[in-house]
Amino acid sequence: MAKSNYITREGWETLDRELKFLWRIERPAVTQAVSEAAAMGDRSENAEYIYGKRRLREIDRRIRFLTKRLDILIIVDANPKQEGKVFFGAWVRLENEKGEQKVYRLVGSDEFEPSKGWISIDSPVARALIGKQIDDEISVSTPSGKMRYWILAISYQPIV
């Protein structure tokens, strides 16, 4: 399944900051270090030179990826008409059958972060949530069977 090209404004700005940091600060610093290491003579046994060249390739690969990705990403801002329903960028408090509660935020595939509760809009849970309202029940197929959740809260600002 292809990943969606949606991203929150904060997510886009984070990727843009990373690109600018790599291009303006890290790449020039690593290039300088490689140049200094190369001046020391034999490059075949020069760990600083070998590591530096490898790091430059990693930086260049990431810069190419970010440049291409930022060009195709679509920034989605919350719309006041969305209030009360789950759409992209929403924070949602769910309760499962055991009474356990979790808060998720629906974000783009480039910014999902499970440790923060940020899940990809392409995930089964997010797809089940789209368009739902408070008190709606959703059912999600998991490897351990079907899970049922109830929507307790929806916000386009962080839920505490």
Secondary structure as GFF3:
##gff-version 3
##sequence-region A 1 160
A	DSSP	beta_strand	6	7	.	.	.	ID=ss1
A	DSSP	alpha_helix	9	21	.	.	.	ID=ss2
A	DSSP	pi_helix	22	26	.	.	.	ID=ss3
A	DSSP	alpha_helix	27	38	.	.	.	ID=ss4
A	DSSP	alpha_helix	47	72	.	.	.	ID=ss5
A	DSSP	beta_strand	74	75	.	.	.	ID=ss6
A	DSSP	three_ten_helix	80	82	.	.	.	ID=ss7
A	DSSP	beta_strand	91	96	.	.	.	ID=ss8
A	DSSP	beta_strand	101	107	.	.	.	ID=ss9
A	DSSP	three_ten_helix	114	116	.	.	.	ID=ss10
A	DSSP	beta_strand	118	120	.	.	.	ID=ss11
A	DSSP	alpha_helix	124	129	.	.	.	ID=ss12
A	DSSP	beta_strand	137	142	.	.	.	ID=ss13
A	DSSP	beta_strand	145	155	.	.	.	ID=ss14
###
